[in-house]
Amino acid sequence: MKALESTRITFALYHSIQKYVEKECENMFLLSKGLAKETQEKHYLLPYHLNVIDELHINENAHSRILTKLLQYRSENGNYEFLESIIDYIVKTKHIESFNEISIKEPTITQEEERIDLWVRDKDYAIIFENKVYNAADQEAQISRYIEKTKNWAYKTKNIFVVYLSQRGSEPSEQTWGTYKKEFEDRYINLSFRYEILSWLRTSVIPCIKPKDTYLQNAIAQYVDYLEGFFCLREINKKYNMELQKFISDNLNLQSCKNEKERYDKLTQSIENFNDVLAQMKRMQEDLRVQYAKKWHEEVSKAYPQVEFFDDYKNEQCFGLCIIKKLSGKNVLLFVGYDGQLYCQVEFEDRDEITNTPIMNLENILNEKNGHCIWKYYKNDLDGVFECFKQALEELLKL
């Protein structure tokens, strides 16, 4: 009887929790719907403002490209002024003394090579920059894989540094480190775009740009303004932000709280509830992406019976479909991948250069490249990425 009563109580507790979660989900969706309506209605409060980056709707890779170009800048005396600047900023503001050991000589600074967002390689050290400005989930053992790739370039582990570029300071997941987390405690730093990158650009970059470098000056001013808009910090948007915050406060009934701490706690709980709902929606999105990939795999396999396809749909780096084709004795891979965004990619499996090979004929289909691969991002356009795969396949089969 006791066991039966215990089971009954457990089920009752489960159902009460389930009802609470369902009610919170309903509240979150109502608030989201209302906020969208309020945003549309209050949009007239926004003064005219033009930012080229806003209008281009940039993605995570574009942020990495901007930072890469900035770190590649060399002053008249040949110094990598802004690379030195960010390392100095890390040492002085974050007190990570190990970065003091970095001696800048002739660095190679690349973006998206080996799928590493921003990569600095010099004679005696290498720095891995992992960009999560849009809070993309950490892939399976992602940082660990990037460390391994860097070691493959003959860098010792003790000479590799990791900079995690978060949106607001959230730390990378445990699994992304593999077995390296403890080993990198003294050579790792989290720099958030909201607090550190914006601060560094304002205080250490803009004041050091010479008046004659007008294009650089204008570009960084636009980027700072873009980030301020992204984080709702633009002074000209103050009235608009206040109106939306009042709507949120009213809907969450924050004014009924006794003090600031109670309001803070209630707001924190609401954010966590939103994140829980968002996590479930992302999980549903991932499952649907896999289902769509399987359907497309069946269709394309039927259309090209002469091609060997692989269907490792849940592989983080190569999901969906993939073919391997021999070209001049080398393995060539064509696949659809996902790293927070969908992309179609062709590469040499052994990491040899593809420049001046027949594969470069695919440049009109795949518009980004590094030494051994070319690819194109499609954000979340499933039809687009698979049609791109089909076009690239047609061209590969002609080689």
C-alpha positions in Angstrom: 0.0 0.0 0.0 2.8 2.4 0.9 4.4 1.7 -2.5 1.1 2.4 -4.2 0.6 5.6 -2.3 4.2 6.7 -3.1 3.5 6.0 -6.8 0.3 8.0 -6.7 2.0 11.0 -5.1 4.8 10.8 -7.7 2.4 10.8 -10.6 0.4 13.7 -9.0 3.6 15.7 -8.7 4.6 14.9 -12.3 1.2 16.1 -13.6 1.3 19.3 -11.5 4.8 20.0 -12.9 3.6 19.2 -16.4 0.6 21.6 -16.1 2.9 24.3 -14.7 5.3 23.9 -17.7 2.4 24.0 -20.1 1.0 27.1 -18.5 4.4 28.8 -18.6 4.8 27.9 -22.3 1.4 29.4 -23.0 2.3 32.6 -21.1 5.6 32.8 -23.1 3.9 32.5 -26.4 1.3 35.1 -25.5 4.0 37.5 -24.4 6.0 36.9 -27.6 2.9 37.5 -29.7 2.0 40.6 -27.8 5.6 41.9 -27.9 5.7 41.4 -31.7 2.5 43.4 -32.1 3.9 46.1 -29.7 7.2 46.3 -31.6 5.3 46.8 -34.9 3.1 49.5 -33.4 6.0 51.4 -31.7 8.3 51.2 -34.7 7.2 54.7 -35.6 9.1 56.0 -32.5 12.4 55.1 -34.1 14.2 58.1 -35.6 15.7 57.7 -39.1 19.0 55.8 -38.9 21.1 54.2 -41.6 23.7 51.5 -40.8 25.0 49.6 -43.8 25.7 46.5 -41.7 22.1 46.5 -40.4 20.8 46.6 -44.0 23.1 43.6 -45.0 21.7 41.4 -42.3 25.1 39.9 -41.5 25.6 36.4 -40.1 28.2 35.0 -37.7 30.8 34.6 -40.4 30.6 38.3 -41.3 31.4 39.2 -37.7 34.5 36.9 -38.0 35.5 38.5 -41.3 35.3 42.0 -39.8 37.4 41.0 -36.8 39.9 39.1 -39.1 40.3 42.2 -41.3 40.9 44.3 -38.2 43.5 42.0 -36.7 45.3 41.8 -40.1 45.8 45.6 -40.1 49.5 46.7 -40.2 50.6 50.1 -39.3 53.3 52.0 -41.3 56.1 50.5 -39.2 54.8 47.0 -39.9 53.2 46.3 -36.5 50.0 44.3 -36.2 48.6 47.1 -34.1 45.1 45.7 -33.3 46.3 42.2 -32.8 48.7 43.6 -30.2 45.9 45.7 -28.8 43.5 42.8 -28.2 46.2 40.8 -26.5 47.2 43.7 -24.4 43.5 44.2 -23.5 43.2 40.6 -22.4 46.3 40.9 -20.2 45.3 44.2 -18.6 41.6 43.8 -18.1 41.2 40.0 -17.6 44.6 39.5 -15.9 45.4 36.4 -18.0 49.2 36.6 -17.8 49.9 33.7 -20.1 48.8 35.9 -23.1 51.9 38.0 -22.2 54.0 35.2 -23.6 52.7 35.8 -27.1 55.3 37.5 -29.2 53.9 38.8 -32.5 56.3 38.4 -35.4 54.8 37.3 -38.8 51.3 36.0 -38.0 49.0 34.3 -40.5 45.5 35.5 -39.7 42.7 33.6 -41.4 38.9 33.3 -41.3 37.1 29.9 -41.7 40.2 28.0 -42.6 39.8 24.4 -41.3 36.3 25.8 -40.3 38.0 27.8 -37.4 36.2 31.1 -37.2 39.3 33.2 -36.7 42.8 31.7 -36.5 46.1 33.3 -35.7 49.2 31.3 -36.4 52.7 32.6 -35.8 56.1 31.1 -35.4 55.8 30.2 -31.7 52.1 30.3 -30.9 48.6 29.9 -32.3 45.3 31.5 -31.2 41.9 29.9 -31.9 39.0 32.4 -31.9 35.6 30.7 -31.6 32.7 33.1 -32.5 29.3 32.6 -30.8 27.9 36.1 -31.2 24.5 34.6 -32.1 24.6 32.0 -29.3 25.0 29.1 -31.7 25.2 25.8 -29.8 28.7 24.3 -29.3 29.2 21.3 -31.7 30.3 18.0 -30.4 33.9 18.4 -29.1 34.2 21.5 -31.3 37.0 23.3 -29.4 38.8 20.0 -28.9 38.8 19.4 -32.6 40.1 22.8 -33.3 42.9 22.3 -30.9 43.7 19.0 -32.6 43.7 20.7 -36.0 46.1 23.4 -34.7 48.4 20.7 -33.3 48.5 19.1 -36.7 50.2 22.3 -37.9 53.1 21.4 -35.5 52.1 23.6 -32.6 52.6 22.3 -29.1 49.6 22.3 -26.8 51.3 24.7 -24.4 51.7 27.3 -27.3 48.0 27.2 -28.3 45.5 29.8 -26.9 41.7 29.8 -27.1 39.5 32.9 -27.2 35.8 32.2 -26.9 33.8 35.2 -28.3 30.4 34.9 -26.6 27.4 37.2 -26.9 27.1 38.1 -23.3 29.6 36.0 -21.4 28.1 32.5 -21.5 30.7 29.8 -21.2 31.3 27.0 -23.7 29.7 23.6 -22.8 31.8 21.0 -21.0 31.6 18.5 -23.9 33.1 21.0 -26.5 36.5 20.8 -24.7 36.8 17.1 -25.0 39.7 16.3 -22.5 41.4 19.7 -22.9 39.5 22.0 -20.4 41.8 21.7 -17.4 44.9 21.9 -19.6 43.7 25.2 -21.1 42.6 26.9 -17.9 45.5 29.4 -18.1 45.4 29.9 -21.9 41.7 30.4 -22.3 39.6 33.6 -22.2 35.9 34.4 -22.7 35.4 37.8 -24.4 31.8 38.8 -24.8 30.7 41.1 -27.6 28.4 43.0 -25.3 31.0 43.9 -22.6 34.6 43.2 -23.8 34.6 43.5 -27.6 32.5 46.7 -27.6 34.7 48.2 -24.9 37.9 47.2 -26.7 36.6 48.7 -30.0 35.6 52.0 -28.3 38.6 52.5 -26.0 41.5 50.8 -27.7 40.7 50.7 -31.4 38.8 53.8 -32.5 41.1 56.3 -30.6 44.2 54.6 -32.3 42.9 54.9 -35.9 44.7 57.6 -37.7 42.6 60.4 -39.3 43.9 59.6 -42.8 42.5 56.0 -42.5 39.0 57.2 -43.2 37.7 53.9 -44.6 38.9 52.0 -41.6 37.6 54.7 -39.3 34.1 54.6 -40.9 34.0 50.8 -41.0 34.7 50.4 -37.3 32.3 53.3 -36.4 29.6 51.5 -38.4 30.4 48.2 -36.7 30.4 49.7 -33.2 27.0 51.3 -34.0 25.7 48.0 -35.3 26.7 46.2 -32.1 25.1 49.0 -30.0 21.9 48.5 -32.0 22.2 44.7 -31.6 22.4 45.1 -27.8 19.7 47.9 -27.6 22.3 50.5 -26.6 21.8 53.1 -29.2 20.9 56.4 -27.5 18.6 57.4 -30.3 16.5 54.2 -29.6 16.1 55.0 -25.9 12.4 56.0 -26.0 11.6 52.9 -28.2 13.4 50.6 -25.8 11.6 52.1 -22.8 8.2 51.6 -24.4 9.0 47.9 -25.1 10.4 47.3 -21.6 7.3 48.9 -20.1 5.2 46.4 -22.1 7.3 43.5 -20.8 7.1 44.8 -17.2 3.3 45.1 -17.4 2.8 41.7 -18.9 5.1 40.0 -16.3 3.5 42.1 -13.6 6.9 43.2 -12.3 5.4 46.2 -10.6 3.7 43.9 -8.1 7.1 42.7 -6.8 8.2 44.1 -3.4 11.7 45.2 -4.4 14.4 45.2 -7.1 15.7 41.7 -6.1 12.2 40.2 -6.4 11.8 41.8 -9.9 15.2 40.6 -10.9 14.4 37.1 -9.8 11.1 37.1 -11.6 12.7 38.4 -14.8 15.5 35.8 -14.5 12.9 33.0 -14.1 11.0 34.3 -17.2 14.2 34.3 -19.2 14.9 30.7 -18.2 11.4 29.7 -19.2 11.9 31.4 -22.6 15.2 29.5 -23.0 13.6 26.2 -22.1 10.9 26.7 -24.7 13.5 27.8 -27.2 15.6 24.8 -26.5 12.7 22.5 -27.2 11.9 24.4 -30.4 15.5 24.0 -31.6 15.3 20.3 -30.8 12.2 20.0 -32.9 13.9 22.0 -35.7 16.9 19.6 -35.6 14.6 16.5 -35.9 12.8 18.0 -38.8 16.0 18.9 -40.5 17.1 15.3 -40.2 13.8 14.0 -41.6 14.0 16.4 -44.5 17.6 15.3 -45.2 16.5 11.6 -45.3 13.7 12.4 -47.7 16.0 14.4 -50.0 18.7 11.6 -49.7 16.2 9.1 -51.1 15.3 11.4 -54.0 18.8 12.2 -55.0 20.0 8.6 -54.6 17.3 7.5 -57.0 18.2 10.3 -59.5 21.9 9.4 -59.4 22.2 5.6 -59.0 25.8 5.6 -60.2 26.9 7.6 -57.2 27.8 6.3 -53.7 26.1 8.3 -51.0 26.6 8.2 -47.3 23.7 9.1 -45.0 25.1 9.8 -41.5 22.3 12.2 -40.8 23.2 13.0 -37.2 26.9 13.6 -37.7 27.5 17.2 -36.5 29.9 18.0 -39.3 28.5 16.0 -42.2 24.8 15.3 -42.0 22.4 14.6 -44.7 24.3 13.2 -47.7 27.9 12.9 -48.9 29.7 11.5 -51.9 33.4 10.7 -52.4 34.8 11.0 -55.9 38.4 10.2 -57.0 40.0 13.1 -58.9 43.6 12.6 -60.0 44.1 9.9 -57.4 42.7 12.1 -54.6 39.5 11.7 -52.6 37.1 14.6 -53.1 34.1 15.0 -50.7 30.9 16.8 -51.5 28.5 17.1 -48.6 25.8 19.1 -46.8 27.0 20.2 -43.3 25.6 22.0 -40.3 27.6 24.2 -37.9 24.8 26.4 -36.6 24.0 27.1 -40.3 23.5 24.8 -43.3 26.3 24.8 -45.9 27.3 22.8 -49.0 31.0 22.0 -49.3 33.5 20.4 -51.6 37.0 19.5 -50.3 40.0 17.4 -50.7 40.0 14.7 -48.0 43.8 14.9 -47.4 43.8 18.7 -47.0 45.9 19.4 -50.1 45.4 22.7 -51.9 42.5 22.7 -54.4 43.7 26.0 -56.1 44.2 25.5 -59.8 42.4 22.2 -59.8 39.2 21.4 -61.8 37.3 21.8 -58.6 37.7 25.6 -58.8 35.1 25.4 -61.7 32.5 25.2 -58.9 33.3 28.7 -57.7 30.2 30.0 -59.4 28.2 27.7 -57.2 30.2 27.7 -53.9 31.4 31.2 -53.2 33.7 30.9 -50.1 37.1 29.1 -50.1 40.3 28.3 -48.3 43.2 26.1 -49.2 41.5 22.7 -49.4 37.8 23.4 -49.6 35.1 25.6 -51.1 31.6 26.1 -49.7 28.5 28.2 -49.4 26.3 29.0 -46.4 22.5 28.9 -46.6 21.5 29.8 -43.0 18.4 27.7 -42.6 17.4 27.3 -46.3 16.9 23.6 -46.6 15.7 23.7 -50.3 18.5 26.1 -51.2 21.4 24.0 -49.7 20.2 20.7 -51.2 19.7 22.3 -54.6 23.2 23.7 -54.3 24.4 20.1 -53.5 22.7 18.9 -56.7 24.2 21.6 -58.8 27.7 20.9 -57.4 27.2 17.1 -57.9 26.3 17.7 -61.6 29.5 19.7 -62.0 31.7 17.2 -60.2 30.4 14.3 -62.3 31.7 16.2 -65.4 35.3 16.3 -64.1 
